[in-house]
Amino acid sequence: MDPVSQLCVALDTTGQVLDGVGEQQWDGPTPCPDWDVSALASHVVTGNLRFAGALAGRLAAVEPAPAGVSLPQAYRDSAAALLAAFSEPGALERTVTVPFGTVPGTVALHLRVTELLVHGWDLARATGQAVTFPEDLAAAELDFTVRLLPQVPPDRSPFGPPQPAAPDAPAIDRLAAMLGRQVCGPAAGSGA
């Protein structure tokens, strides 16, 4: 699968999770201790818009979704902007500055896909959704993360230290664990 198609799959999968959030779940806890479901969804929207802006040569503050726009709709809008930005001719070859640093477009795409998958996993766990994340895509991003993580300065890491996961666990669980998620035990918001 080409990189832009991988991004499309990650966007779609996380979008399905957001569409499945119940009205009473938006203020529930997530595996990200600083964010409830609503704040985490907003973070994903903002990340999509920041990366789209970076590909256009601007890394600036992103405005929150306008009043009256639901988070799932804001996500769909941000996903469309991100996909359009990465689909521009030469986008994967140019050097871009993203919150992680200045990187080639292909690295920026993998950073975004990884974050979409892990935060999609976070949201699914938080809201008790059984979502199937594409095994091949999660495995590819796990390989990318394993290679990149040693290059990340400790003070720049956006995730927690790696956690244990069974070697035969689904790739999405191993990816989430690699980025500091507790994959064993009850999910946040599960009531267990």
Order of alpha helices (4+ residues) and beta strands (2+ residues): alpha-alpha-alpha-beta-beta-alpha-alpha-alpha
